[in-house]
């Protein structure tokens, strides 16, 4: 009797392969989901840091006399793609007759960026 060679997988091999795929595919999909969420959060953090830094630089460029003491809300300047709730404020206080302190705070969906700068009457860095 002549024996013929048959190519293929056994039932056990197929069951093991299906089981491995059934475990691996959801794990990979979950990992991709987590990575996407982390990427979105990082993009939001970069955006709020950039907004806060730009506001600080804008206020510093106005100079000592151009920045009035008090609190100003600039939430309307935040981009619409940032998640709610979102707020943006800056507070200017008088540290001495020739130095003002500016605190900028930008908050969105639990993340916050805080910056502090000093504006001197004599110019940037000249207190």
Protein Blocks (a to p, Z undefined) as FASTA:
>chain_A
ZZdddedddfklmmmmmmmmmmmmmmmmmmmmmmmmmmmmmmmmmmmmmmmmmmmmmmmm
nommlpccddddfklmpcfkbccddddddddddfbfkbccddddddeehiacdddddddf
kbghiZZ
